[in-house]
Amino acid sequence: FEHLTPVKIEKCFEAATKEWYRLRAASIHERRKQEHKEKAELAGAENA
């Protein structure tokens, strides 16, 4: 770890944080899509 400068660590951390937010946003988006689909299926079942 000695060869890592604070700047390198910060860049690494920044990249990891951005990736984490991106993945989190993607998973929230997927969950919303799934919920929407389930609601539509429930509504369809009630109308049937």
PAZAPA-4460 file (N, C-alpha, C; in steps of 0.05 Angstrom, whole numbers, plus 32768, in hexadecimal, padded with zeros to 4 digits):
% residues 48
    n_x    n_y    n_z   ca_x   ca_y   ca_z    c_x    c_y    c_z   seq   type   mol
   8010   7FE8   8000   8000   8000   8000   8011   8019   8000     1      F     A
   802B   8016   8007   803C   802E   800A   803E   803E   7FF0     2      E     A
   803E   802F   7FD9   8042   803D   7FC0   8029   804D   7FB7     3      H     A
   8012   8049   7FC4   7FFA   8057   7FBD   7FFA   8073   7FCA     4      L     A
   7FF9   8087   7FB9   7FF7   80A3   7FC3   7FDA   80A9   7FCB     5      T     A
   7FD6   80BC   7FDC   7FBA   80C4   7FE3   7FAA   80CA   7FCA     6      P     A
   7FB6   80D6   7FB6   7FA8   80DD   7F9E   7F9E   80C4   7F8F     7      V     A
   7FB0   80B0   7F8D   7FA8   8097   7F81   7F91   808A   7F90     8      K     A
   7F93   808A   7FAA   7F7F   807E   7FBB   7F64   808C   7FB6     9      I     A
   7F65   80A7   7FB5   7F4D   80B7   7FB1   7F41   80B1   7F96    10      E     A
   7F51   80AF   7F81   7F47   80A9   7F67   7F39   808E   7F67    11      K     A
   7F46   807B   7F73   7F3B   8060   7F76   7F20   8060   7F84    12      C     A
   7F1F   806F   7F9A   7F07   8071   7FAA   7EF1   807E   7F9A    13      F     A
   7EF8   8093   7F8C   7EE5   80A2   7F7C   7ED8   808F   7F67    14      E     A
   7EE9   8080   7F59   7EE0   806E   7F44   7ECE   8058   7F50    15      A     A
   7ED5   804E   7F67   7EC5   8039   7F75   7EAA   8045   7F7D    16      A     A
   7EAB   805D   7F88   7E92   806A   7F90   7E7F   806F   7F79    17      T     A
   7E8A   8079   7F63   7E7A   807D   7F4B   7E6E   8063   7F41    18      K     A
   7E7E   804E   7F41   7E74   8034   7F38   7E5E   802A   7F4B    19      E     A
   7E62   802E   7F65   7E4E   8025   7F78   7E34   8034   7F74    20      W     A
   7E35   804E   7F6F   7E1C   805D   7F6A   7E0F   8054   7F51    21      Y     A
   7E1F   804E   7F3C   7E14   8046   7F23   7E06   802B   7F26    22      R     A
   7E13   8018   7F34   7E06   7FFE   7F38   7DED   8000   7F49    23      L     A
   7DEE   8012   7F5D   7DD8   8015   7F6F   7DC0   8021   7F5F    24      R     A
   7DC6   8035   7F4E   7DB1   8041   7F3E   7DA5   802D   7F2B    25      A     A
   7DB6   801C   7F20   7DAD   8007   7F0D   7D9B   7FF3   7F1C    26      A     A
   7DA2   7FEB   7F34   7D92   7FD7   7F43   7D78   7FE3   7F4C    27      S     A
   7D78   7FFD   7F53   7D5F   800B   7F5A   7D4D   800C   7F42    28      I     A
   7D58   8012   7F2B   7D49   8013   7F12   7D3C   7FF8   7F0C    29      H     A
   7D4C   7FE3   7F0E   7D42   7FC8   7F09   7D2B   7FC1   7F1C    30      E     A
   7D2F   7FC8   7F36   7D1A   7FC2   7F4A   7D00   7FD0   7F43    31      R     A
   7D02   7FEA   7F3B   7CEB   7FF9   7F34   7CDC   7FED   7F1C    32      R     A
   7CEC   7FE4   7F08   7CE1   7FD7   7EF1   7CD2   7FBE   7EF9    33      K     A
   7CDE   7FAE   7F0B   7CD2   7F95   7F15   7CB8   7F9B   7F24    34      Q     A
   7CB8   7FAF   7F35   7CA1   7FB6   7F44   7C8A   7FBF   7F32    35      E     A
   7C91   7FCE   7F1D   7C7E   7FD8   7F0A   7C71   7FC0   7EFC    36      H     A
   7C82   7FAD   7EF4   7C78   7F95   7EE7   7C65   7F85   7EF9    37      K     A
   7C6D   7F82   7F12   7C5C   7F73   7F25   7C41   7F81   7F29    38      E     A
   7C42   7F9B   7F2B   7C29   7FAA   7F2E   7C17   7FA7   7F16    39      K     A
   7C23   7FA7   7EFF   7C13   7FA4   7EE6   7C07   7F88   7EE5    40      A     A
   7C17   7F74   7EEE   7C0D   7F58   7EEE   7BF6   7F55   7F02    41      E     A
   7BF9   7F62   7F19   7BE4   7F62   7F2E   7BCA   7F6F   7F23    42      L     A
   7BCD   7F86   7F16   7BB7   7F94   7F0B   7BA9   7F83   7EF6    43      A     A
   7BBA   7F75   7EE5   7BAF   7F64   7ED1   7BA0   7F4D   7EDD    44      G     A
   7BAA   7F42   7EF3   7B9D   7F2B   7F00   7B82   7F34   7F0C    45      A     A
   7B81   7F4C   7F16   7B68   7F56   7F22   7B53   7F5C   7F0D    46      E     A
   7B5C   7F64   7EF6   7B4A   7F6B   7EE0   7B3F   7F52   7ED2    47      N     A
   7B4E   7F3C   7ED4   7B47   7F23   7EC6   7B2E   7F17   7ED1    48      A     A
***
